[in-house]
């Protein structure tokens, strides 16, 4: 054998050996049903998001070939970081059946076990595995800083303050005479959760609080990013449930295409609630299907949040909060989407905002200071920007695609953080960028025409309340009269924040949920432990005379008369 051929053979052996080692390191998950691993015949493969930066087309082609079975398992390249079994309809039905079997037993377990013990153990396990969770989020394409932000939100969700709030809402007890009176929340039964593609892991964990309400849970891991959901459900949540004695089937996790899975859930008689994340158009249609099928819809749809900056705002801090609009390249539902600006503060706010935007840059997800993510389909960004400019908006900064090194390039997979200025409030919603959620890094500053402050206050409150969406709203102002006016009169949204980060997590307060096109007809702040349970009144008596209970109050009223 010649030296050239020997060298080639050695290289091939190294490649095969490396592929085998990579296969051994792969995170591999089957469907999880009834506390058992249920194999599937097909796989969904997860590629390290960093590989997409090198060649988007080649890696998407690789993923397609892998899932078509065109590449043998022993030939997997190092860019493949995980695989998840794809569930067929029979497997999805089996998951719902397992949940239905477990629901009554789990729901009858003491609230202390379901809420306090599960909450405490989950918080401890999430803290212990925080770095692993962040690493998986990075592999799925979340910048490291935002991965850590998501983990901090998970910890708040299961922190002691939040757990105490959940506990307080589930049961209130009163005494009147010989009777013990209760207002309690009872579980709905079987809850199914369809998380979004952009934040599936943290959204799935939010749904875990429905377990604390006494429900059994079925989670669909999205095909585009199933790894984090499977990891946190199977390696963190499932062991906690086993530790507290939850029956098999309390938690079930499958991976599959959304349409057939949702259709199965709608058709299955055991499903009570469906938590659905998605666009407003699709979500409202799904809401109607749920009601027709007799299921409770719990919707998490688009945002389009409004931030108001009053004339006495701390513009430096306000601008810092507004840069959150560009985190994840705007592909998050709870970020600032538009800014309502008092005319007296426009110039200093713009100066501060443009300066601070300069620190937001693209890069590899594992770099600690990176906040921008690729936008693979950017045609809507440019059409939306053009619509705004055609209707009189001024470009303040940004407006171009760029490469990883920030070089402007129409074929770049990143977008520059872009700010436009819209003059006047009355016609602002004629712009697509103001009327609807954009989901890319484009932030409109809506500058009111000069007017007396009382008139501007009325205009601003009415503008916020007339938003068809309602996830979050926030205000930057020092005047207590202005703050009180907004807090008492702004009705839209599931969360309102004053002089604070728009996206930061806090104990007690909701992370999700809202009104209008954000939450549908039944929309409000979303605590899944509350949304997947229902109120029930209870009276416990040692033995009251029924006739006195019916007629005694009237007789007492007569006897009290002079």
FENTA-V525012 format. One record per residue. N is the residue number from 0. RES is the residue in one small letter. PHI is phi in radians with two decimals (NA if undefined). OMEGA is omega in degrees with one decimal (999 if undefined). NEAR is the number of other ideal C-beta (glycine too) atoms within 10 Angstrom. Layout:
{{N,RES,PHI,OMEGA,NEAR} {N,RES,PHI,OMEGA,NEAR}}
//
This chain:
{{0,x,NA,-178.7,8} {1,x,-1.23,-177.2,7} {2,x,-1.14,-180.0,7} {3,x,-1.15,179.6,8} {4,x,-1.15,178.2,9} {5,x,-1.07,179.0,10} {6,x,-1.08,-179.6,11} {7,x,-1.13,-179.7,12} {8,x,-1.12,178.4,11} {9,x,-1.08,178.9,10} {10,x,-1.10,179.1,10} {11,x,-1.10,179.0,10} {12,x,-1.10,178.7,10} {13,x,-1.12,178.8,10} {14,x,-1.11,179.2,13} {15,x,-1.11,178.7,12} {16,x,-1.08,178.7,11} {17,x,-1.11,178.7,13} {18,x,-1.13,178.8,19} {19,x,-1.13,177.0,14} {20,x,-1.10,178.7,11} {21,x,-1.10,178.3,17} {22,x,-1.07,179.6,16} {23,x,-1.16,-179.0,8} {24,x,-1.48,-176.9,12} {25,x,-1.00,166.9,17} {26,x,-1.35,-177.0,16} {27,x,-2.15,-178.8,15} {28,x,-2.29,169.4,23} {29,x,-1.58,169.8,21} {30,x,-1.13,-179.5,26} {31,x,-2.00,-174.3,24} {32,x,-2.41,178.6,24} {33,x,1.01,-179.8,18} {34,x,1.14,178.7,17} {35,x,-2.27,173.7,12} {36,x,-1.44,-179.0,12} {37,x,-2.03,-175.8,19} {38,x,-1.25,174.7,8} {39,x,-2.17,-178.7,17} {40,x,-1.64,-179.6,8} {41,x,-2.06,-178.2,13} {42,x,-2.11,167.4,18} {43,x,-1.87,-175.9,26} {44,x,-1.76,-179.6,22} {45,x,-2.01,177.9,26} {46,x,-1.74,175.0,20} {47,x,-0.99,-175.7,20} {48,x,-1.03,-179.1,23} {49,x,-1.11,-179.8,16} {50,x,-1.18,178.9,18} {51,x,-1.13,-179.6,20} {52,x,-1.18,-178.6,19} {53,x,-1.42,-179.4,10} {54,x,-2.81,-176.6,11} {55,x,-1.06,-175.0,13} {56,x,-1.08,-176.9,8} {57,x,-1.09,-177.8,12} {58,x,-1.32,174.0,20} {59,x,-1.16,175.8,13} {60,x,-1.12,178.1,11} {61,x,-1.05,179.7,20} {62,x,-1.07,179.8,19} {63,x,-1.12,179.6,11} {64,x,-1.14,178.0,12} {65,x,-1.04,-174.9,22} {66,x,-1.37,172.1,16} {67,x,-1.59,178.6,9} {68,x,1.35,-178.2,11} {69,x,-1.45,-179.2,10} {70,x,-2.18,-178.5,16} {71,x,-1.23,-179.0,10} {72,x,-0.98,-178.4,14} {73,x,-1.32,-179.8,11} {74,x,-1.89,-178.1,14} {75,x,-1.12,176.6,20} {76,x,-1.30,-176.5,16} {77,x,-1.17,-179.1,13} {78,x,-1.24,177.6,19} {79,x,-1.46,-174.7,23} {80,x,-1.87,179.9,22} {81,x,-3.00,174.3,23} {82,x,-2.57,-176.6,24} {83,x,-2.34,179.6,27} {84,x,-1.14,177.3,24} {85,x,-1.55,-176.5,20} {86,x,-1.54,172.4,28} {87,x,-1.55,-175.2,17} {88,x,-1.08,-179.7,13} {89,x,-1.08,179.2,10} {90,x,-1.20,178.0,22} {91,x,-1.09,177.5,26} {92,x,-1.10,178.4,16} {93,x,-1.09,178.6,19} {94,x,-1.12,178.6,32} {95,x,-1.15,178.0,24} {96,x,-1.04,179.3,18} {97,x,-1.12,178.1,26} {98,x,-1.12,-179.9,28} {99,x,-1.10,178.6,19} {100,x,-1.16,-175.8,18} {101,x,-1.47,-166.7,24} {102,x,-1.01,-175.1,24} {103,x,-1.17,179.7,13} {104,x,-1.16,-179.9,15} {105,x,-1.13,-179.7,25} {106,x,-1.12,-179.7,18} {107,x,-1.49,179.1,10} {108,x,-1.22,-175.8,17} {109,x,-1.01,178.6,10} {110,x,-1.04,177.9,17} {111,x,-1.03,179.3,11} {112,x,-1.22,-173.4,14} {113,x,-1.21,-174.5,27} {114,x,-1.80,-173.2,21} {115,x,-1.21,-177.1,18} {116,x,-1.21,179.6,19} {117,x,-1.07,179.9,24} {118,x,-1.06,-178.8,24} {119,x,-1.13,-178.1,15} {120,x,-1.20,177.7,18} {121,x,-1.12,179.5,26} {122,x,-1.06,-179.9,20} {123,x,-1.14,-178.2,12} {124,x,-1.23,176.6,18} {125,x,-1.10,177.9,21} {126,x,-1.11,-178.5,13} {127,x,-1.14,-175.6,10} {128,x,-1.79,-174.6,17} {129,x,-0.99,-178.1,16} {130,x,-1.16,178.8,11} {131,x,-1.14,178.9,14} {132,x,-1.08,179.6,23} {133,x,-1.06,-179.4,21} {134,x,-1.13,178.5,17} {135,x,-1.17,177.2,24} {136,x,-1.06,177.9,28} {137,x,-1.13,178.4,21} {138,x,-1.06,179.6,22} {139,x,-1.50,172.1,24} {140,x,1.94,178.8,22} {141,x,-1.45,174.5,25} {142,x,-0.96,-173.8,26} {143,x,-0.96,-179.3,20} {144,x,-1.08,179.7,16} {145,x,-1.34,173.9,22} {146,x,-1.10,178.5,26} {147,x,-1.17,175.5,18} {148,x,-1.08,178.7,22} {149,x,-1.10,179.0,21} {150,x,-1.10,178.9,22} {151,x,-1.11,176.4,15} {152,x,-1.15,176.6,18} {153,x,-1.08,-179.5,24} {154,x,-1.17,175.5,17} {155,x,-1.12,-178.4,18} {156,x,-1.04,-179.1,26} {157,x,-1.97,177.7,23} {158,x,-1.29,-175.7,20} {159,x,-1.05,179.5,12} {160,x,-1.15,-179.7,11} {161,x,-1.17,179.3,24} {162,x,-1.08,178.9,23} {163,x,-1.13,177.2,15} {164,x,-1.16,178.3,15} {165,x,-0.96,-177.8,24} {166,x,-1.06,-176.9,17} {167,x,-1.17,-177.6,9} {168,x,-1.48,-173.7,15} {169,x,-1.49,-178.1,20} {170,x,-2.72,170.5,12} {171,x,-2.23,-174.4,11} {172,x,-2.20,-178.7,11} {173,x,-2.38,177.7,10} {174,x,-2.23,174.2,8} {175,x,-2.41,-176.2,9} {176,x,1.06,-178.3,8} {177,x,-1.47,-174.0,10} {178,x,-1.67,170.3,14} {179,x,-1.85,-175.0,14} {180,x,-1.94,-178.6,15} {181,x,-2.24,164.3,13} {182,x,-2.04,-174.0,13} {183,x,-2.22,176.2,16} {184,x,-1.90,179.2,20} {185,x,-1.87,-178.6,14} {186,x,-1.17,176.1,26} {187,x,-1.28,177.3,22} {188,x,2.33,-179.3,20} {189,x,-1.86,-179.5,30} {190,x,-1.97,175.6,29} {191,x,-1.98,-173.6,31} {192,x,-2.17,177.2,28} {193,x,-2.01,-175.4,23} {194,x,-1.31,-179.3,27} {195,x,-1.40,178.5,20} {196,x,-1.32,-172.7,14} {197,x,-1.47,179.2,18} {198,x,-2.61,-173.6,24} {199,x,-1.24,-175.7,27} {200,x,-1.13,-177.5,27} {201,x,-1.17,178.8,24} {202,x,-1.21,176.7,24} {203,x,-1.13,178.3,27} {204,x,-1.16,174.6,26} {205,x,-1.00,-179.9,26} {206,x,-1.15,179.3,27} {207,x,-1.09,178.0,26} {208,x,-1.13,173.9,26} {209,x,-1.17,173.1,26} {210,x,-1.08,-179.3,26} {211,x,-1.15,175.7,26} {212,x,-1.37,178.9,27} {213,x,1.79,179.4,25} {214,x,-1.57,165.4,28} {215,x,-1.60,-168.3,31} {216,x,-2.24,170.8,32} {217,x,-2.11,-177.5,30} {218,x,-2.02,171.0,28} {219,x,-1.71,173.1,27} {220,x,-1.42,-177.2,30} {221,x,-1.16,-177.9,23} {222,x,-1.09,-176.5,17} {223,x,-1.28,-178.4,14} {224,x,-2.71,-175.1,25} {225,x,-1.53,-167.3,28} {226,x,-1.14,-178.0,26} {227,x,-1.10,178.7,29} {228,x,-1.07,-179.7,27} {229,x,-1.11,-179.7,30} {230,x,-1.08,-173.2,22} {231,x,-1.24,179.1,27} {232,x,-1.26,-173.5,23} {233,x,-1.46,-173.8,18} {234,x,-1.83,178.9,15} {235,x,-2.12,-175.5,20} {236,x,-1.25,-177.2,26} {237,x,-1.02,177.6,18} {238,x,-1.07,177.1,12} {239,x,-1.13,178.9,22} {240,x,-1.11,177.2,23} {241,x,-1.10,-178.5,13} {242,x,-1.11,-179.1,12} {243,x,-1.58,175.8,17} {244,x,1.51,177.8,12} {245,x,-1.17,179.4,23} {246,x,-1.20,174.9,17} {247,x,-0.98,-178.6,16} {248,x,1.74,176.6,26} {249,x,-1.08,176.4,29} {250,x,-2.21,177.9,28} {251,x,-2.46,-176.3,31} {252,x,-2.38,177.6,28} {253,x,-2.32,176.1,28} {254,x,-2.15,179.5,29} {255,x,-3.02,177.0,26} {256,x,-1.19,-173.9,13} {257,x,-1.11,-173.3,16} {258,x,-1.03,-179.8,8} {259,x,-1.18,178.8,13} {260,x,-1.18,179.4,22} {261,x,-1.10,178.2,21} {262,x,-1.09,177.5,14} {263,x,-1.11,179.4,24} {264,x,-1.09,-179.9,26} {265,x,-1.13,-176.8,17} {266,x,-1.46,-173.5,12} {267,x,-1.38,-176.8,20} {268,x,-1.17,-176.8,10} {269,x,-1.46,-177.6,18} {270,x,-1.35,179.5,24} {271,x,-1.80,-176.5,21} {272,x,-2.23,172.7,25} {273,x,-2.28,174.6,25} {274,x,-1.61,-171.1,26} {275,x,-2.11,172.1,25} {276,x,-1.85,177.7,24} {277,x,2.99,179.1,20} {278,x,-1.26,180.0,15} {279,x,-1.15,-179.8,21} {280,x,-1.04,-179.1,11} {281,x,-1.19,-177.3,12} {282,x,-1.15,179.9,21} {283,x,-1.20,174.1,16} {284,x,-1.16,179.7,12} {285,x,-1.19,176.8,23} {286,x,-0.99,179.5,22} {287,x,-1.11,178.3,12} {288,x,-1.14,178.3,15} {289,x,-1.08,-177.8,22} {290,x,-1.09,178.7,14} {291,x,-1.09,-179.1,9} {292,x,-1.52,179.0,16} {293,x,1.39,177.8,10} {294,x,-1.88,174.6,22} {295,x,-1.45,176.9,18} {296,x,-1.53,174.2,22} {297,x,-2.15,-168.1,27} {298,x,-1.79,171.2,26} {299,x,-2.21,-171.3,29} {300,x,-2.00,-173.1,27} {301,x,-1.23,-177.4,22} {302,x,-1.79,-175.1,24} {303,x,1.22,-175.1,26} {304,x,-1.25,179.1,30} {305,x,-1.93,170.5,27} {306,x,-1.96,178.5,26} {307,x,-1.85,178.2,26} {308,x,-2.03,-179.6,26} {309,x,-1.46,-170.9,23} {310,x,-1.17,-178.2,17} {311,x,-1.76,-177.9,14} {312,x,-1.15,168.9,24} {313,x,-1.33,-170.3,15} {314,x,-1.17,179.3,22} {315,x,-1.12,178.9,13} {316,x,-1.24,178.4,14} {317,x,-1.06,179.0,25} {318,x,-1.09,177.9,23} {319,x,-1.06,177.7,14} {320,x,-1.14,-178.4,25} {321,x,-1.20,177.9,26} {322,x,-1.13,176.5,21} {323,x,-1.08,176.9,24} {324,x,-1.03,-174.4,28} {325,x,-1.74,178.8,26} {326,x,-1.10,-177.6,24} {327,x,1.11,-177.1,23} {328,x,0.99,177.3,25} {329,x,1.34,-175.7,25} {330,x,-1.63,175.8,19} {331,x,-2.26,-173.5,21} {332,x,-1.41,-170.1,25} {333,x,-1.84,-179.2,20} {334,x,-1.59,172.4,25} {335,x,-1.08,179.1,24} {336,x,-1.90,179.0,28} {337,x,-2.76,-175.2,26} {338,x,-2.18,176.6,27} {339,x,-1.75,-167.5,25} {340,x,-2.07,172.0,26} {341,x,-1.16,-175.0,24} {342,x,-1.04,-177.7,14} {343,x,-1.24,-172.1,15} {344,x,-2.05,-174.6,18} {345,x,-1.06,-173.3,18} {346,x,-1.04,179.9,10} {347,x,-1.15,178.9,14} {348,x,-1.15,179.9,23} {349,x,-1.09,179.7,19} {350,x,-1.04,-179.5,12} {351,x,-1.16,-177.0,19} {352,x,-1.15,-179.2,27} {353,x,-1.08,179.0,15} {354,x,-1.09,-176.2,11} {355,x,-1.30,176.8,17} {356,x,-1.10,-179.4,23} {357,x,-1.01,-179.4,11} {358,x,-1.57,-178.2,10} {359,x,-1.63,-171.0,19} {360,x,-2.40,173.2,18} {361,x,-1.39,177.9,23} {362,x,2.83,176.5,19} {363,x,-1.34,-175.3,13} {364,x,-1.04,-176.8,23} {365,x,-1.40,178.1,16} {366,x,-1.32,-170.3,14} {367,x,-1.17,-176.6,9} {368,x,-1.84,-179.8,11} {369,x,-1.51,179.6,17} {370,x,-2.24,178.8,22} {371,x,-1.58,177.2,24} {372,x,-2.12,178.5,25} {373,x,-1.08,171.8,19} {374,x,-2.06,-169.1,20} {375,x,-1.26,177.5,9} {376,x,-2.13,-172.0,8} {377,x,-1.87,-176.7,18} {378,x,-1.10,179.3,7} {379,x,-1.21,176.6,14} {380,x,-1.03,-175.5,23} {381,x,-1.23,178.0,16} {382,x,-1.22,178.3,11} {383,x,-1.19,177.9,21} {384,x,-1.12,179.3,23} {385,x,-1.15,176.5,13} {386,x,-1.02,-179.6,15} {387,x,-1.12,-178.4,23} {388,x,-1.20,177.5,14} {389,x,-1.10,-177.8,9} {390,x,-1.75,170.6,15} {391,x,1.79,179.2,13} {392,x,-1.22,-180.0,22} {393,x,-1.84,177.7,13} {394,x,-1.40,-179.9,13} {395,x,-1.56,178.1,17} {396,x,-2.81,177.5,15} {397,x,1.40,176.1,19} {398,x,1.81,-176.0,19} {399,x,-2.25,168.5,15} {400,x,-1.44,-178.9,17} {401,x,-2.66,177.8,20} {402,x,-1.56,-178.5,14} {403,x,-0.99,-178.1,17} {404,x,-1.56,178.7,11} {405,x,1.31,173.8,14} {406,x,-1.26,178.3,9} {407,x,-1.12,-176.8,11} {408,x,-2.77,-179.0,14} {409,x,-1.03,178.7,9} {410,x,-1.72,-178.9,8} {411,x,-1.17,-178.2,20} {412,x,-1.70,172.7,20} {413,x,-1.95,176.2,24} {414,x,-2.10,176.9,26} {415,x,-1.15,169.8,24} {416,x,-0.99,-169.8,27} {417,x,-2.14,177.5,26} {418,x,-2.10,173.4,24} {419,x,-2.12,178.7,23} {420,x,-1.95,-179.8,18} {421,x,-1.97,-177.4,25} {422,x,-1.56,177.5,16} {423,x,1.68,-176.8,11} {424,x,-1.58,-168.9,20} {425,x,-0.98,-175.8,10} {426,x,-1.83,-173.9,12} {427,x,-1.06,-176.0,21} {428,x,-1.37,168.9,18} {429,x,-1.21,180.0,13} {430,x,-1.45,177.5,22} {431,x,-1.03,-177.6,17} {432,x,-1.19,178.4,26} {433,x,-1.75,-173.3,24} {434,x,-1.22,-174.8,16} {435,x,-2.27,172.9,17} {436,x,-1.07,-176.2,22} {437,x,-1.70,179.2,25} {438,x,1.16,168.9,23} {439,x,-2.68,-170.2,20} {440,x,-1.36,-180.0,27} {441,x,-2.35,-174.7,28} {442,x,-2.08,175.5,27} {443,x,-1.46,169.6,24} {444,x,-1.74,-177.9,23} {445,x,-1.71,-174.2,23} {446,x,-1.74,180.0,22} {447,x,-1.24,172.9,21} {448,x,-1.20,179.8,12} {449,x,-0.99,-179.8,10} {450,x,-2.90,175.2,14} {451,x,-1.01,-175.5,8} {452,x,-1.02,179.8,14} {453,x,-1.08,178.0,10} {454,x,-1.21,177.7,12} {455,x,-1.11,178.6,21} {456,x,-1.04,178.4,21} {457,x,-1.07,-179.6,14} {458,x,-1.09,-177.3,16} {459,x,-1.16,-179.1,25} {460,x,-1.08,179.3,19} {461,x,-1.13,179.8,11} {462,x,-1.12,179.9,20} {463,x,-1.12,-178.0,23} {464,x,-1.21,-179.0,15} {465,x,-1.54,175.6,10} {466,x,-1.11,-179.9,24} {467,x,-1.25,177.6,15} {468,x,-1.80,-179.3,27} {469,x,-2.90,176.8,28} {470,x,-1.55,178.2,32} {471,x,-2.32,169.1,30} {472,x,-2.38,176.1,26} {473,x,-2.56,-174.6,26} {474,x,-2.39,170.8,25} {475,x,-2.05,-179.1,28} {476,x,-2.85,176.8,22} {477,x,-1.80,-178.2,13} {478,x,-1.12,-177.0,14} {479,x,-1.09,178.7,8} {480,x,-1.13,178.6,11} {481,x,-1.19,179.1,24} {482,x,-1.04,-178.9,16} {483,x,-1.08,179.8,10} {484,x,-1.09,179.8,18} {485,x,-1.19,-176.5,21} {486,x,-1.08,-176.1,11} {487,x,-1.47,-171.8,9} {488,x,-1.92,178.5,13} {489,x,-1.37,-174.0,19} {490,x,-1.74,-175.8,11} {491,x,-1.42,173.7,22} {492,x,1.69,176.0,28} {493,x,-1.62,-179.2,24} {494,x,-2.62,176.2,21} {495,x,-2.25,-177.0,16} {496,x,-2.18,-177.4,20} {497,x,-2.14,176.1,15} {498,x,0.93,-174.0,15} {499,x,-2.73,171.6,13} {500,x,-0.95,178.6,14} {501,x,-1.30,-172.8,21} {502,x,-1.89,-178.2,23} {503,x,-1.10,-178.9,13} {504,x,-1.59,178.7,18} {505,x,-2.39,176.9,15} {506,x,-1.14,179.0,14} {507,x,1.29,-172.0,12} {508,x,-1.45,-179.1,16} {509,x,-1.26,174.0,20} {510,x,-1.74,-173.5,22} {511,x,-2.36,174.1,26} {512,x,1.63,179.5,25} {513,x,-3.10,-172.5,31} {514,x,-1.91,174.9,21} {515,x,1.07,-178.0,20} {516,x,-1.25,175.7,24} {517,x,-1.49,-174.8,32} {518,x,-2.16,179.4,28} {519,x,1.36,-175.1,23} {520,x,-1.02,-175.6,12} {521,x,-1.76,-171.4,13} {522,x,-1.18,175.2,26} {523,x,-2.92,174.6,16} {524,x,-0.95,-170.8,20} {525,x,-1.87,163.4,26} {526,x,-1.79,-175.1,25} {527,x,-0.98,177.7,28} {528,x,-1.09,178.4,29} {529,x,-1.58,-176.7,20} {530,x,-1.20,-179.0,24} {531,x,-1.77,173.9,30} {532,x,-2.26,-178.7,25} {533,x,-2.37,-177.3,14} {534,x,-1.27,176.3,9} {535,x,-2.53,174.6,10} {536,x,-1.62,-177.1,8} {537,x,-2.39,172.8,13} {538,x,-2.14,-179.5,12} {539,x,-2.11,-177.6,10} {540,x,-2.19,176.0,13} {541,x,-1.26,-179.7,7} {542,x,2.51,-178.9,5} {543,x,-1.58,177.9,13} {544,x,-1.30,-177.0,9} {545,x,-0.97,-177.5,8} {546,x,-1.13,176.7,8} {547,x,-1.15,179.5,11} {548,x,-1.14,-178.3,12} {549,x,-1.45,-171.2,9} {550,x,-1.92,-172.5,10} {551,x,-1.15,-177.8,13} {552,x,-1.10,178.5,9} {553,x,-1.13,-179.8,9} {554,x,-1.12,177.7,10} {555,x,-1.14,178.0,10} {556,x,-1.07,178.8,9} {557,x,-1.12,-177.2,7} {558,x,-1.17,-178.2,7} {559,x,-1.40,-178.4,7} {560,x,-1.25,-179.4,5} {561,x,-1.20,999,2}}
//
